[in-house]
Amino acid sequence: MNHRRIFVASLVIALVSLCMSPRECLAKPDINRRGGQWGVLLGASLCVPGRADCHRESLGDTRPSFGMGVDLGYRMNRFLFFGAGYNYGMFNPTREIETSDDYSVGYQNSVFGLIRPILPLWRFDIGVDLGPGFSRQAFRVREGAVDKVYSQGFAFKIAPLVDIFVTRRFYIGAKVDIILNAHRRACVVTGDVTNCKDAGSRDVAPVHQLILGVHLGTTFL
């Protein structure tokens, strides 16, 4: 039996275990989709090429690392969620710069106002977060004259998700946060001096970011 069949069989068993009988599976589930709602995303952060590239020949890569996110807001009804979100995503850069040693770490902080249209199907929520926000991206240098390179500015998040309520209020599922950065300038910090210029493909920042993983949370109130 291949891995796909094992996964499908495990999913069917998990769904059936939520019901005492097939009739109960088809009945309207006793879950709470209204009121306050929070969620946590835990997974991996990936680099997506933007004004800067994630890979340059002979200079190295901006590789994946840990990523997470939180969302908090109000579920007006089964079909609509309003709230705010925060993301923190790390990068594992192997990029080099001519005047210094390689980068030690890269990361991005971002905040968003969110609206989430939702298609509720039985215990499932199929939705997508949409919202504008602000992000700041930084790559720190291990040693050398340059301390760090950063960019910041407007960002927009598109985040499809699929959740399933396993109890009346608790849900778990999968989510992909796609963070699109509109940073136009890249800044280099050397001691107390900061020099900024228009960002280009030779820079390490700004890039876009993708954070994907397990999404879990509850409704409350």
NUVEXLUM-801782 format. One record per residue (C-alpha): residue number from 1; residue in one letter; x, y, z. Coordinates in Angstrom, 1 decimal. Layout:
BEGIN
rec seq->NUM	type->A	u->X	v->Y	w->Z;
...
***
This chain:
BEGIN
rec seq->1	type->M	u->0.0	v->0.0	w->0.0;
rec seq->2	type->N	u->1.5	v->3.3	w->-1.0;
rec seq->3	type->H	u->1.7	v->6.5	w->1.1;
rec seq->4	type->R	u->-1.2	v->8.1	w->-0.6;
rec seq->5	type->R	u->-3.6	v->5.3	w->0.2;
rec seq->6	type->I	u->-2.4	v->5.2	w->3.8;
rec seq->7	type->F	u->-3.0	v->8.9	w->4.1;
rec seq->8	type->V	u->-6.5	v->8.7	w->2.6;
rec seq->9	type->A	u->-7.4	v->5.7	w->4.8;
rec seq->10	type->S	u->-6.1	v->7.5	w->7.9;
rec seq->11	type->L	u->-8.2	v->10.6	w->7.0;
rec seq->12	type->V	u->-11.4	v->8.5	w->6.6;
rec seq->13	type->I	u->-10.8	v->6.7	w->9.9;
rec seq->14	type->A	u->-10.2	v->10.1	w->11.7;
rec seq->15	type->L	u->-13.4	v->11.5	w->10.2;
rec seq->16	type->V	u->-15.5	v->8.5	w->11.0;
rec seq->17	type->S	u->-14.2	v->8.4	w->14.6;
rec seq->18	type->L	u->-15.8	v->11.8	w->15.1;
rec seq->19	type->C	u->-19.2	v->10.3	w->14.6;
rec seq->20	type->M	u->-21.0	v->7.6	w->16.5;
rec seq->21	type->S	u->-22.9	v->6.5	w->13.3;
rec seq->22	type->P	u->-23.0	v->7.4	w->9.6;
rec seq->23	type->R	u->-26.3	v->9.2	w->10.3;
rec seq->24	type->E	u->-24.6	v->11.4	w->12.8;
rec seq->25	type->C	u->-21.8	v->12.2	w->10.3;
rec seq->26	type->L	u->-24.5	v->13.5	w->7.9;
rec seq->27	type->A	u->-26.3	v->15.5	w->10.6;
rec seq->28	type->K	u->-25.6	v->19.1	w->11.4;
rec seq->29	type->P	u->-22.5	v->19.1	w->13.7;
rec seq->30	type->D	u->-22.7	v->20.6	w->17.2;
rec seq->31	type->I	u->-19.9	v->23.2	w->16.8;
rec seq->32	type->N	u->-19.6	v->26.9	w->17.6;
rec seq->33	type->R	u->-18.6	v->29.1	w->14.7;
rec seq->34	type->R	u->-19.5	v->32.4	w->16.2;
rec seq->35	type->G	u->-17.8	v->34.8	w->18.6;
rec seq->36	type->G	u->-14.1	v->35.4	w->19.3;
rec seq->37	type->Q	u->-11.6	v->33.3	w->17.5;
rec seq->38	type->W	u->-7.9	v->32.8	w->17.6;
rec seq->39	type->G	u->-5.5	v->30.6	w->15.7;
rec seq->40	type->V	u->-1.8	v->29.7	w->15.6;
rec seq->41	type->L	u->0.2	v->28.6	w->12.6;
rec seq->42	type->L	u->3.4	v->26.6	w->13.2;
rec seq->43	type->G	u->5.6	v->25.4	w->10.3;
rec seq->44	type->A	u->8.3	v->26.4	w->7.9;
rec seq->45	type->S	u->9.2	v->29.7	w->6.2;
rec seq->46	type->L	u->10.4	v->29.7	w->2.6;
rec seq->47	type->C	u->11.9	v->32.5	w->0.5;
rec seq->48	type->V	u->10.1	v->33.6	w->-2.7;
rec seq->49	type->P	u->11.9	v->35.8	w->-5.2;
rec seq->50	type->G	u->10.9	v->39.5	w->-5.1;
rec seq->51	type->R	u->13.0	v->42.6	w->-5.9;
rec seq->52	type->A	u->15.8	v->40.4	w->-4.6;
rec seq->53	type->D	u->16.5	v->36.8	w->-5.6;
rec seq->54	type->C	u->16.5	v->33.8	w->-3.4;
rec seq->55	type->H	u->19.4	v->32.3	w->-5.3;
rec seq->56	type->R	u->22.5	v->33.7	w->-7.1;
rec seq->57	type->E	u->25.1	v->31.7	w->-8.8;
rec seq->58	type->S	u->28.4	v->31.6	w->-6.8;
rec seq->59	type->L	u->26.9	v->33.8	w->-4.0;
rec seq->60	type->G	u->24.6	v->31.3	w->-2.3;
rec seq->61	type->D	u->20.9	v->30.9	w->-1.3;
rec seq->62	type->T	u->18.3	v->32.1	w->1.0;
rec seq->63	type->R	u->17.1	v->28.8	w->2.4;
rec seq->64	type->P	u->14.0	v->27.8	w->4.4;
rec seq->65	type->S	u->13.7	v->27.9	w->8.2;
rec seq->66	type->F	u->11.1	v->28.1	w->11.0;
rec seq->67	type->G	u->8.0	v->30.2	w->10.6;
rec seq->68	type->M	u->4.9	v->30.9	w->12.7;
rec seq->69	type->G	u->1.8	v->33.1	w->12.8;
rec seq->70	type->V	u->-1.1	v->34.1	w->15.1;
rec seq->71	type->D	u->-4.5	v->35.5	w->14.2;
rec seq->72	type->L	u->-7.1	v->37.0	w->16.6;
rec seq->73	type->G	u->-10.5	v->38.4	w->15.8;
rec seq->74	type->Y	u->-14.2	v->38.0	w->15.7;
rec seq->75	type->R	u->-16.3	v->35.4	w->13.8;
rec seq->76	type->M	u->-19.4	v->37.3	w->12.9;
rec seq->77	type->N	u->-21.1	v->34.2	w->11.5;
rec seq->78	type->R	u->-20.2	v->31.0	w->9.7;
rec seq->79	type->F	u->-19.0	v->32.8	w->6.6;
rec seq->80	type->L	u->-16.9	v->35.7	w->7.8;
rec seq->81	type->F	u->-14.0	v->36.4	w->10.2;
rec seq->82	type->F	u->-12.5	v->39.9	w->10.9;
rec seq->83	type->G	u->-9.3	v->40.3	w->12.8;
rec seq->84	type->A	u->-5.5	v->41.0	w->12.9;
rec seq->85	type->G	u->-2.5	v->38.8	w->12.3;
rec seq->86	type->Y	u->1.2	v->38.6	w->13.1;
rec seq->87	type->N	u->3.9	v->36.5	w->11.4;
rec seq->88	type->Y	u->7.4	v->35.7	w->12.2;
rec seq->89	type->G	u->9.5	v->33.8	w->9.6;
rec seq->90	type->M	u->13.2	v->33.0	w->9.6;
rec seq->91	type->F	u->15.5	v->32.4	w->6.7;
rec seq->92	type->N	u->18.7	v->30.3	w->6.6;
rec seq->93	type->P	u->21.0	v->32.4	w->4.3;
rec seq->94	type->T	u->24.2	v->31.1	w->2.8;
rec seq->95	type->R	u->24.6	v->34.3	w->0.8;
rec seq->96	type->E	u->28.0	v->36.0	w->0.9;
rec seq->97	type->I	u->29.1	v->39.7	w->0.5;
rec seq->98	type->E	u->32.4	v->40.8	w->-0.7;
rec seq->99	type->T	u->33.4	v->43.0	w->2.2;
rec seq->100	type->S	u->32.3	v->40.6	w->5.1;
rec seq->101	type->D	u->31.7	v->37.1	w->6.1;
rec seq->102	type->D	u->28.4	v->35.4	w->5.3;
rec seq->103	type->Y	u->25.1	v->36.2	w->6.8;
rec seq->104	type->S	u->24.3	v->34.5	w->10.1;
rec seq->105	type->V	u->20.5	v->34.7	w->10.1;
rec seq->106	type->G	u->17.5	v->36.3	w->8.2;
rec seq->107	type->Y	u->14.0	v->37.0	w->9.5;
rec seq->108	type->Q	u->10.9	v->38.9	w->8.9;
rec seq->109	type->N	u->8.2	v->40.4	w->11.2;
rec seq->110	type->S	u->4.9	v->41.4	w->9.7;
rec seq->111	type->V	u->1.5	v->42.5	w->11.0;
rec seq->112	type->F	u->-1.8	v->42.6	w->9.0;
rec seq->113	type->G	u->-5.5	v->43.6	w->9.3;
rec seq->114	type->L	u->-7.5	v->40.6	w->8.0;
rec seq->115	type->I	u->-10.8	v->39.6	w->6.5;
rec seq->116	type->R	u->-11.5	v->35.9	w->6.0;
rec seq->117	type->P	u->-14.4	v->34.7	w->3.8;
rec seq->118	type->I	u->-15.2	v->31.1	w->4.7;
rec seq->119	type->L	u->-17.0	v->28.3	w->3.1;
rec seq->120	type->P	u->-18.3	v->26.0	w->6.0;
rec seq->121	type->L	u->-18.9	v->22.4	w->5.0;
rec seq->122	type->W	u->-20.0	v->20.1	w->7.9;
rec seq->123	type->R	u->-17.0	v->20.4	w->10.3;
rec seq->124	type->F	u->-14.7	v->21.9	w->7.7;
rec seq->125	type->D	u->-13.8	v->25.6	w->7.3;
rec seq->126	type->I	u->-12.4	v->26.4	w->3.8;
rec seq->127	type->G	u->-11.2	v->30.0	w->3.8;
rec seq->128	type->V	u->-8.6	v->32.5	w->2.8;
rec seq->129	type->D	u->-7.1	v->35.4	w->4.8;
rec seq->130	type->L	u->-6.8	v->38.7	w->2.9;
rec seq->131	type->G	u->-5.3	v->41.9	w->4.2;
rec seq->132	type->P	u->-2.9	v->44.7	w->4.0;
rec seq->133	type->G	u->-0.1	v->45.3	w->6.5;
rec seq->134	type->F	u->3.5	v->46.2	w->7.2;
rec seq->135	type->S	u->6.6	v->44.0	w->7.2;
rec seq->136	type->R	u->10.3	v->44.4	w->8.1;
rec seq->137	type->Q	u->12.9	v->42.0	w->6.8;
rec seq->138	type->A	u->16.5	v->41.9	w->8.1;
rec seq->139	type->F	u->19.6	v->39.8	w->7.3;
rec seq->140	type->R	u->22.3	v->40.0	w->10.0;
rec seq->141	type->V	u->26.0	v->39.6	w->9.1;
rec seq->142	type->R	u->28.2	v->37.2	w->11.1;
rec seq->143	type->E	u->31.3	v->39.4	w->11.2;
rec seq->144	type->G	u->32.7	v->42.3	w->9.2;
rec seq->145	type->A	u->32.2	v->46.0	w->8.5;
rec seq->146	type->V	u->28.5	v->45.6	w->7.7;
rec seq->147	type->D	u->26.1	v->44.8	w->10.6;
rec seq->148	type->K	u->22.9	v->44.0	w->8.7;
rec seq->149	type->V	u->20.8	v->44.6	w->5.6;
rec seq->150	type->Y	u->17.1	v->45.3	w->5.9;
rec seq->151	type->S	u->14.0	v->46.5	w->4.0;
rec seq->152	type->Q	u->10.6	v->47.5	w->5.3;
rec seq->153	type->G	u->7.3	v->48.8	w->4.1;
rec seq->154	type->F	u->3.8	v->47.8	w->2.8;
rec seq->155	type->A	u->2.9	v->44.1	w->2.5;
rec seq->156	type->F	u->-0.2	v->42.1	w->1.6;
rec seq->157	type->K	u->-1.1	v->38.7	w->2.8;
rec seq->158	type->I	u->-3.0	v->35.9	w->1.0;
rec seq->159	type->A	u->-3.5	v->32.8	w->3.2;
rec seq->160	type->P	u->-5.6	v->29.9	w->2.1;
rec seq->161	type->L	u->-6.6	v->27.4	w->4.9;
rec seq->162	type->V	u->-8.6	v->24.3	w->5.6;
rec seq->163	type->D	u->-9.6	v->23.6	w->9.2;
rec seq->164	type->I	u->-11.7	v->20.9	w->10.8;
rec seq->165	type->F	u->-13.5	v->21.2	w->14.1;
rec seq->166	type->V	u->-12.6	v->18.2	w->16.2;
rec seq->167	type->T	u->-14.6	v->19.4	w->19.2;
rec seq->168	type->R	u->-17.4	v->22.0	w->19.6;
rec seq->169	type->R	u->-14.8	v->24.9	w->19.7;
rec seq->170	type->F	u->-11.3	v->23.5	w->18.9;
rec seq->171	type->Y	u->-10.1	v->23.1	w->15.3;
rec seq->172	type->I	u->-7.0	v->22.0	w->13.5;
rec seq->173	type->G	u->-5.9	v->22.1	w->9.9;
rec seq->174	type->A	u->-3.4	v->23.4	w->7.4;
rec seq->175	type->K	u->-2.6	v->27.0	w->6.3;
rec seq->176	type->V	u->-0.3	v->28.8	w->3.9;
rec seq->177	type->D	u->0.5	v->32.4	w->4.5;
rec seq->178	type->I	u->1.8	v->34.1	w->1.3;
rec seq->179	type->I	u->3.3	v->37.5	w->2.3;
rec seq->180	type->L	u->4.0	v->39.8	w->-0.7;
rec seq->181	type->N	u->6.3	v->42.6	w->0.1;
rec seq->182	type->A	u->6.3	v->46.0	w->-1.8;
rec seq->183	type->H	u->9.6	v->47.2	w->-0.3;
rec seq->184	type->R	u->11.3	v->49.5	w->-2.8;
rec seq->185	type->R	u->14.6	v->50.1	w->-0.9;
rec seq->186	type->A	u->17.3	v->48.0	w->0.7;
rec seq->187	type->C	u->19.3	v->49.5	w->3.6;
rec seq->188	type->V	u->22.8	v->48.6	w->4.8;
rec seq->189	type->V	u->23.7	v->49.3	w->8.4;
rec seq->190	type->T	u->27.4	v->49.8	w->9.2;
rec seq->191	type->G	u->27.8	v->50.8	w->12.9;
rec seq->192	type->D	u->25.8	v->54.0	w->13.4;
rec seq->193	type->V	u->25.5	v->54.7	w->9.6;
rec seq->194	type->T	u->22.6	v->53.5	w->7.4;
rec seq->195	type->N	u->22.7	v->53.8	w->3.6;
rec seq->196	type->C	u->19.7	v->53.0	w->1.6;
rec seq->197	type->K	u->19.2	v->52.5	w->-2.2;
rec seq->198	type->D	u->16.7	v->51.2	w->-4.6;
rec seq->199	type->A	u->16.5	v->47.4	w->-4.2;
rec seq->200	type->G	u->17.7	v->45.1	w->-7.0;
rec seq->201	type->S	u->18.2	v->41.5	w->-7.8;
rec seq->202	type->R	u->21.7	v->41.5	w->-6.4;
rec seq->203	type->D	u->20.4	v->42.3	w->-2.9;
rec seq->204	type->V	u->19.6	v->39.7	w->-0.3;
rec seq->205	type->A	u->16.4	v->41.7	w->0.7;
rec seq->206	type->P	u->13.6	v->42.3	w->0.0;
rec seq->207	type->V	u->12.2	v->38.9	w->-1.0;
rec seq->208	type->H	u->8.6	v->37.6	w->-0.5;
rec seq->209	type->Q	u->7.9	v->35.0	w->2.1;
rec seq->210	type->L	u->5.7	v->31.8	w->2.3;
rec seq->211	type->I	u->4.9	v->30.3	w->5.7;
rec seq->212	type->L	u->3.1	v->27.0	w->5.7;
rec seq->213	type->G	u->2.2	v->24.4	w->8.4;
rec seq->214	type->V	u->-0.3	v->23.3	w->11.0;
rec seq->215	type->H	u->-3.1	v->25.7	w->11.9;
rec seq->216	type->L	u->-5.0	v->25.2	w->15.2;
rec seq->217	type->G	u->-7.1	v->27.3	w->17.5;
rec seq->218	type->T	u->-10.5	v->27.8	w->19.1;
rec seq->219	type->T	u->-13.6	v->29.9	w->19.2;
rec seq->220	type->F	u->-14.5	v->31.6	w->22.5;
rec seq->221	type->L	u->-17.1	v->33.9	w->24.1;
***
